[in-house]
């Protein structure tokens, strides 16, 4: 489906001071250092947005120190039927599926079944030989592309970090690549795994692997790798290794018939365009379990997943990932910084959809995440408080949370589709995903070089030297 359609529903998850948390039981907000009165402002703010028809409904869950301090259902479950929103409403998670797939991959890494430095072609022979669409211009200045061989293989690292050169055709600026994706039907929905791999074998990468960050279907290909290694569908592997152990009882790639009545629905048309909203049909068995966008689930299920990550890979006494593995997930730059291939600079900044150069720096701790349409928002625990510009659910919530800095405003559509807001501790950063894009909707390169605290020394030009970006001094928090 198009990422520019508007799913006017919000799932808002706030996880405050998570380290050492336990079973996510309800508690008096004051017992965990929160204010009942101030939390109530969230509901009032969201109700105002619902009255303005920004979105039909929302589920808000705020947890701190492993205890639920605020959990409310607001608005309507289905605006066509008029029923009230429910706390156990099931939402299409779209890109919030990506963290599940990433965790599954890291499980295989921990078990020694894959290495992140392995080429994708080791597990998916169809994708062993990539070509790259090298950009140039003709005599008239019109952009053109020449197909060249990839200088290096795409590795699992590149898939996990969205530096593979695999893109979303609806997002990329490379028109030639966009046309080839469409022609080959290289997508994530309504294709079998075999059809998907055959299609991707026919399309080029938008740039050389490992040289630039661009959000795309890398995580979907990571899901195909997981299936190749385990011999199970991605949905089955996640159910056995993640969803059931965490008691995420409503998270699935196929909502069963007895739960369909709990599925949250958007408005029928996109208010920005007037066009009908096309949605992923999670009520029928999918042709493939899309690791980048195919799952559905509830707020409480997703909070349990986030709490497990915040606890360093453990929940309810059960360890799913080693703490060192979880810590590794918070360092997206990794060896990319050591090689200085991305020309990272000091002082990451925030944009409507992730990292860019529009917003003030946060002193070495930055805002991370796809904050609107389908994804998650990760933010610093200690930063300046900014009044959000977003008129929808993200702005309404973040305006009531001290020191939260939202980045949910989107070009041409300022309303949310689904939001997960993860507040990060100063010394416990978790990076789920991020989407650097500018106000025209164009992708921007991943940039930044920061220390755990403070900022890097700079040249007179204001740029940080790549040699100053030692891997162990890079910390996205």
Secondary structure by P-SEA (a helix, b strand, c coil): ccccccccccbbbbbccccccccccccccccccccaaaaaaaaaaaaaaaaacccccbbbbbbcccccccccccccccccccccccccccccccccaaaaaaaaaaaaaaacccccccccccccccccbbbbbcccccccccbbbbbbcccccccaaaaaaccccccccccccaaaaaaaaaaaccccccccaaaaaaaaaaccccccccccccccaaaaaaaaaaaaaccccaaaaaaacccccccccccccccccccccccccccccccccccbbbbcccccccccccccccccccaaaaaaaaaaaaacccccccccccaaaaaaaaccccccccccccccccccccccccccccccccccccccccccccbbbbbbccccccccccccaaaaaaaacccccccccccccccccbbbbbbbcccbbbbcbbbbbcccccccccccccccccccccccccccccccccccccccc
